[in-house]
Amino acid sequence: MANSTESSLNSYRTGPDERGRFGLYGGRFVAETLMPLILELEQAYEDAKADPEFHAELENLLTHYAGRPSPLYFAERLTEHLGGAKIYFKRDELNHTGSHKINNCLGQIQLARRMRKTRIIAETGAGQHGVAVATVAARFGLPCVVYMGCTDIERQAPNVFRMKLLGAEVIPVTAGSGTLKDAMNEALRDWVANVHDTFYIIGTVAGPHPYPAMVRDFQSVIGEEVRTQMEEAEGRLPDTLVACIGGGSNAMGLFHPFLDDKSVAIYGVEAGGLGLGNPEEHCASMNGGKPGVLHGNRTYLLQNDDGQIIEGHSISAGLDYPGVGPEHSWLRDTGRVTYVAVTDKEALAAFQLCTKLEGIIPALEPSHALAHVEKLAPTLPKDNLLVMNMCGRGDKDVFAVAGHLGVEMET
Amino acid sequence: MTTRIDKRFAALKAEGRAGLVTFTTAGDPDYDTSLQLLKALPRAGADVIEMGMPFSDPMADGPAIQASSQRALKAGQTMKKTLAMVREFRAGDQDTPLVLMGYYNPIYVYPVDAFIKDCVEAGVDGLIVVDVPPEEDDELCIPALAAGLNFIRLATPTTDAKRLPAVLRNTSGFVYYVSIAGITGTKAPDASEVHAQVARIKGQTDLPVAVGFGVKTPEQARTIADGADGVVVGSALVEIIRDNLDGDGKGAGGTTEKVAGLVERLAAALREPQSAAVK
């Protein structure tokens, strides 16, 4: 009630509407075979949301299995080095399985069990989502198939082996350029053929309604914890939030609880690849794409004038996707969130800087957010409280980074 | 308004047989071969022509049609060229219904209003757009119907009794029954199951029902045709194109003749009287 005088008529937190739209974006653009299941899923999720038992079970798993809450850590040396804003990391890389992906997977597997589905499928890019899905499938004894592009299988080999150890079947996808988009196509094809018993755990805030809202809700634990933790640490809200954007689930999880706090400046960092000049050399769909329809929703997409999807490029497999969650597209157009892009090279430099200064090896995905923090923090006053979502750890990227730095490692 | 599709299905009904609906992708393997093939299809016995609008991410299609989309795009096919192909076809054929099938994004960016206008001008009769369900009818279905195009909806094994009326509501021309839960050209449909489902749909609508996804041989077509008004064959035709490429991935000589050969056998099978086995 305290800020009721300054609250405007519109809230940024009420979407989507009953058609699954965030303004122009979102929706349910799927084949008829899937449509009945999408509606069933929406109903099941609404029921689950209203069931205290569901929340209690999920909270129990988040606490004792995933290890939440993740710490809010004051990055003292990085703050000193950059000489501006006071930088905090939200340590979601410390979660079980090494990224924020487990938050969503625990929510969705609970839903799958409620719906009595007996088989789990998923797509993965960097393999972080795949590992998280394989983990919860193992935990609940359900067979699991993960689709992964062959390019990604090569550059994320440690995660492929982890998934296999966890009992998942990893199916290489050779179509297209063999990255996340192609893996998602193949997962959708599997789902169409196996709707009767299969639950598709989508890893990001994209896909047909209700996925974007559902995944956001499961990830919002990140931002909610930050609110409490920052209150404890500094006695007030943060001033600045920064997170990387592929599909945008870690970012939406951090941002959503703060959308109506006008004092909080919010930055989403897209993968600028080799630069924004050529649409085939980056994955910054909101900085270099235009609205279109893919994978069940309308959103910003990298595409040519004929509406064919462009593969894009990023050093980070987790950001290598030509679209973005529809709610981000809406937040971009409304101007509530500022979306910027960072190049492969800048991300690689930030990866090394963070490792040396903080003793934390970040994944290449949050290294993009870090690279923007490097640019932004020095322009902000010292009492500006900045939170960056450290959404994944970099162990999986060590071999790939060695390659980019020209270091040969024996395997 | 009576469309070419309505007239054709009325004529088929009078003849007492199911029609042959052929699917090929526009521009596969290249513009010239694809146009030549398009012109040959009615002569070979195709009653309704379905032409795919190639898309980079055909999520409802199996490997055969995915590859055909890729070949067409690689050869430079665009939506504008697809509509030009329809115009060239229509100049020589005023009777054979032609339906464009594909995915929403290339239409959305065209954009929708201009696409519908250009379809009408080129002589397109209907649209099948896989990823625009009834829930999104105002996007494309309603404006297409208003412009006089048929909007053909897919009904699937998962379309239950509760949902069928919503699927049928804004459907026109014919209903496309997807005979398997799955993607094109993969599993073989179970004939008795298909017959039951087609009967169920026909109990709810006066529209003709055509059956597709997984029908490959003349024998299959004949069996599936019983009780239906049309049978769609796509992957089997597209696989012939795949098997007749030259070293540069262009159509080698004889592609049209070989595809037309299978179309002739399919058409002949649909003209056979109902088999005693099925009765």
Interface residues (C-beta under 8 A of the other chain):
Chain A: R19 G27 R28 F29 V30 A31 E32 T33 L34 M35 P36 L37 A175 G176 K181 N185 L188 R189 V192 A193 N194 V195 H196 K290 G292 V293 L294 H295 G296 R298 L301 Q303 D305 D306 G307 Q308 I309
Chain B: F55 S56 D57 P58 M59 A60 G62 Q66 L73 T78 M79 K80 Y103 Y104 N105 P106 I107 Y108 V109 Y110 V130 D131 V132 P133 P134 E135 E136 R153 L154 A155 T156 P157 T158 T159 D160 R163 V167 V178 I180 A181 G182 I183 T186 K187
